[in-house]
Structures are given as structure tokens and as C-alpha cells.
Amino acid sequence: MSKLLCAVGHGNFAQAICHGIGELSNGEITCISFDEVINQVTANTNVFDVVKNIAAVIHVGSGRQLSEVIAFCTKTGIPLIQAATGMTYKLQPKAGFVCIDSPNLALPILKFMHGLHEMGFSPVKGYKITLLESHQATKKSVPGTAVKMATSLGLRLDSIISIRDPSAQMNEFRVPKEFLDGHAIHQITVEGLGVSLSFETRVYGREAYLHGILALIALFQENNNESLLATGVTSIFDILDLLWGQGNTKRRTGSAPVRFLLW
């Protein structure tokens, strides 16, 4: 019997998770909404019968249901992937479940972000740094990935340049038309000490994030046997080495969802 991924949220990302996770996992993981789980729990006096096949809960919502999600995971012990940005939350001291906080779920992007932090570039060290991001027009906020990158680079958040114009995205940033509604581009330039560096990451569609989710689920299942993860909140950056070994999930032929450019 397939395991369940319980998705919390009603936006495009939550829909993409539920539509894509089954195919990418070859039917090993299927999606169920948090609302449906709560309805089943309410109608069933034996909560274990409802939750026994849930491998993880992923929160990609607005935060309106986050406290309810935390209470649910505290009661059931089901791991939580908190992937929504801008959330402020706390767990009970002995919450008894694993919570992974992640500003991004694409493993290559996370590796790059970690490396960017290790490089130590900053305006206070004499570097001139710019950070530009482009996402689909429906995304109104600055993405958590860009915020994390800016923090690693010592930049003010209001210095992030955000592009949401589809025409500019197609003509200036070469985003294919079919990915205007789902893409993530980050461009970084660093100048100083007689050197100029440029970095660019591109993610088309949302498949790259699904690979990260599957790697986390595999790690949770391994954790049941080996106790690799501590309960409470853990940054995904603290478990990248563990995740990198889980990241080789099967990819559909011809798929190229993540691309890096250094020039």
C-alpha cells in the first residue's frame, strides 16, 4: 500500500505537489489534503486508522492552519516539512516529532545556498553585490530563497530586485512561455578586489521541489530505524549531507528542472 503525503495549503504549490508526487514516486507516495485528513479524524474515533499510512505532513500554506498542523503532528508524531516562507512558530519543548524548516526544497539549490553562505561575500568587506530574482507573476512576496541568499550576502532585503513582468521574463531572461506560471531565477553578481563573479540558478516548473520532498520522506522512513533526526525544529541546511544521499530519486526522461550557470 502506498504511503501518504499530507499537504497543507490551497495555492498553486500545494496543487502541484498533489498532482505530481504520485507520478514521480511511481505510485509509492500519494497525496491527501490536510482538510481531508481532519475530516476523517473527526469521523473516526480511532485516529491511528486514519494516520497510520501518512509518511509526512508538508505545510506550504499561508500560515492560517499552521498551529493546527503543529498540534496534529504533536499528537500523532508524524514528521512535518515546514516549507512556507515568513512563518513564525514554536513547538512545545517535548513536541515529540521531527520538524524540518526549509526555505527551498530543491536539493541542488540548497547546496548552492549553503555554499554561498560559506563564501562569505559581504558589502562590509568591500564587495559590490546585486541580487535579482524572477518568479511567476502570481507570486506577490519576495521568495524565502532570495531572502536567505540576501542574508548570506549581507544585503538589505529591500535591495533585492524582483521581476514579475511576463514580457521581461520571456525577452530579457529567456524564460520559456510554458514556464511563465512556474519558474524561479536568481542572479547574483559580486564585484571587488579586482574580480567580478556572476551566479545564476534557474528552476523551471516544480518537479525539482518534489524530488526534495521525496528525499525527505525517504530520510524520515530511514529515521524510523536508525534515529538519524532529532525531534523539534531542524533547519534543512543542517541535514543536507544526509539528504544528498537520498536525492537520487528517479527522474522522467528529458526532464531538466534545475540549472546553474557560472560565468
C-alpha positions in Angstrom: 0.0 0.0 0.0 1.3 3.5 -0.9 2.3 6.0 1.7 0.5 9.3 2.0 1.9 12.8 1.9 -0.5 15.2 3.7 -0.4 18.6 2.0 -1.4 21.8 3.8 -2.3 24.7 1.6 -4.6 25.7 -1.2 -2.2 27.5 -3.6 -0.5 26.5 -6.8 2.4 24.8 -5.0 0.1 22.6 -2.9 -1.8 21.7 -6.1 1.5 20.9 -7.9 2.6 18.6 -5.0 -0.7 16.7 -5.1 -0.7 16.4 -8.9 2.9 15.4 -9.3 4.1 13.4 -6.3 2.3 10.2 -7.3 3.8 10.0 -10.8 7.3 11.0 -9.7 7.3 8.4 -7.0 5.9 5.7 -9.3 2.8 5.5 -7.1 4.7 4.9 -3.9 3.6 8.2 -2.4 0.1 9.7 -3.0 -1.2 13.0 -1.7 -4.0 13.8 0.6 -5.1 17.2 1.8 -4.9 18.2 5.5 -8.5 19.1 5.4 -9.5 15.6 4.2 -7.4 14.1 7.0 -9.1 16.2 9.6 -12.5 15.3 8.3 -11.5 11.6 8.5 -10.2 12.0 12.1 -13.4 13.8 13.1 -15.5 11.0 11.7 -13.3 8.2 13.1 -12.8 7.5 16.8 -9.6 5.6 16.1 -7.1 8.2 14.9 -4.5 5.5 14.3 -6.6 4.0 11.5 -6.5 7.4 9.7 -2.9 8.4 10.2 -1.0 5.1 10.1 -0.1 5.5 6.4 0.9 9.1 6.5 4.6 9.4 5.9 4.8 13.2 6.4 2.9 16.4 6.5 4.1 19.3 4.3 3.0 22.9 5.1 3.0 25.3 2.1 0.1 27.4 3.1 -0.4 30.9 4.3 0.1 30.0 8.0 -3.6 30.1 8.8 -3.6 26.4 9.6 0.0 26.1 10.9 -0.9 26.0 14.7 -3.5 23.2 13.9 -0.9 21.3 11.9 1.6 21.5 14.7 -1.0 20.3 17.2 -1.8 17.4 14.8 1.9 16.4 14.4 2.4 16.7 18.2 -0.5 14.3 18.8 0.5 11.8 16.1 4.3 12.1 15.9 4.2 12.5 12.1 7.1 14.4 10.7 6.4 18.0 9.4 8.1 19.7 6.5 7.5 23.5 7.0 8.2 24.9 3.6 6.2 28.1 3.7 8.3 31.3 4.0 7.8 34.0 6.5 6.4 31.8 9.2 6.9 32.4 12.9 6.1 29.4 15.1 7.3 27.4 18.1 7.0 23.8 19.2 6.4 22.6 22.7 9.6 21.7 24.5 8.8 18.0 24.1 6.8 18.0 20.9 7.9 14.5 20.0 8.1 14.9 16.2 10.6 15.9 13.6 10.0 19.3 12.0 12.2 20.3 9.1 12.2 24.1 8.3 13.1 24.7 4.7 13.1 27.9 2.6 13.6 25.7 -0.5 13.1 22.1 -1.4 15.3 21.7 -4.5 18.4 19.9 -3.3 20.9 21.5 -5.8 19.6 25.0 -4.9 20.0 24.2 -1.2 23.6 23.1 -1.8 24.3 26.3 -3.7 22.7 28.4 -0.9 24.9 26.7 1.7 28.0 27.3 -0.5 27.1 31.0 -0.9 27.0 31.4 2.9 30.4 29.7 3.2 31.9 32.1 0.6 31.4 35.0 3.0 30.9 37.8 0.5 29.5 41.0 2.0 29.4 44.7 1.3 31.2 45.4 4.6 34.2 43.5 3.2 34.3 45.9 0.2 32.2 43.9 -2.3 29.5 45.4 -4.5 26.8 42.8 -4.7 23.5 42.7 -6.6 20.7 40.1 -6.2 17.8 39.8 -8.7 15.0 37.2 -8.6 12.3 36.4 -11.1 9.1 34.3 -10.3 5.7 33.9 -11.8 3.5 37.0 -11.7 1.1 35.5 -9.1 3.9 35.5 -6.5 3.5 38.8 -4.7 6.1 38.4 -2.0 9.9 38.2 -2.1 10.6 34.4 -2.0 12.3 32.9 1.0 15.2 31.7 -1.2 16.1 35.2 -2.2 15.7 36.4 1.4 18.1 33.6 2.6 20.6 34.5 -0.2 20.5 38.2 0.7 21.1 37.4 4.4 24.1 35.2 3.4 25.5 38.1 1.3 24.9 40.7 3.9 22.4 42.6 1.8 19.4 44.6 2.9 16.2 42.8 1.9 14.9 46.0 0.2 17.9 45.8 -2.2 16.5 42.6 -3.8 15.3 43.3 -7.3 12.1 41.4 -8.1 10.9 40.7 -11.7 7.2 39.8 -12.2 6.6 41.1 -15.8 6.0 38.2 -18.1 7.2 40.1 -21.1 10.5 40.9 -19.5 10.8 37.3 -18.2 10.5 36.0 -21.8 12.5 38.6 -23.6 15.2 39.5 -21.2 15.5 36.4 -19.0 14.7 33.8 -21.7 12.0 32.1 -19.7 10.1 29.6 -21.9 6.5 30.6 -22.3 5.3 27.3 -20.8 7.1 28.1 -17.6 5.9 31.7 -17.0 3.5 30.4 -14.5 6.1 28.4 -12.6 9.8 29.3 -12.5 12.4 30.6 -10.2 15.5 32.6 -11.3 18.1 34.1 -9.0 21.0 36.1 -10.4 23.9 37.3 -8.2 26.9 39.5 -9.1 29.8 40.1 -6.9 32.5 42.7 -7.7 35.5 43.6 -5.6 39.3 43.2 -5.1 39.7 43.3 -8.9 37.4 40.4 -9.5 33.8 40.1 -10.9 31.8 36.9 -10.2 28.3 36.1 -11.6 26.0 33.3 -10.4 22.6 32.2 -11.8 20.2 29.5 -10.7 17.1 28.5 -12.7 14.3 26.2 -11.8 11.6 25.6 -14.4 8.3 24.1 -13.1 8.1 22.5 -9.7 9.5 19.0 -10.2 12.8 19.9 -8.5 10.9 20.6 -5.3 9.1 17.2 -5.5 12.5 15.4 -5.7 13.4 17.2 -2.4 10.2 16.1 -0.8 10.7 12.5 -1.8 14.3 12.7 -0.4 12.9 14.0 2.9 10.3 11.2 3.1 12.9 8.6 2.4 15.0 10.1 5.2 12.0 10.1 7.6 11.5 6.4 6.8 15.1 5.6 7.4 15.0 7.7 10.6 12.3 5.2 12.0 15.0 2.5 12.0 18.2 4.5 12.8 17.2 7.6 14.7 19.1 10.0 12.4 17.0 13.1 13.2 16.3 14.8 16.5 12.8 15.8 17.4 11.9 19.5 17.3 12.8 22.1 14.6 15.8 21.4 12.4 17.0 23.6 9.5 17.2 21.7 6.3 20.7 23.1 5.9 21.8 21.0 9.0 20.8 17.7 7.3 22.0 18.4 3.7 24.6 15.7 3.8 22.0 13.1 4.9 19.6 14.4 2.2 22.1 14.4 -0.6 22.4 10.6 -0.4 18.6 10.4 -0.6 18.3 12.8 -3.6 18.8 10.3 -6.4 15.1 9.7 -7.0 14.1 8.6 -10.5 13.6 11.4 -12.9 11.4 11.3 -16.0 13.3 11.1 -19.3 14.1 14.5 -20.8 13.4 16.4 -17.5 15.8 19.2 -16.6 14.2 21.2 -13.9 17.3 22.8 -12.3 20.1 24.6 -14.0 23.1 26.5 -12.7 25.2 29.0 -14.6 28.6 30.4 -13.5 30.3 32.7 -15.9 
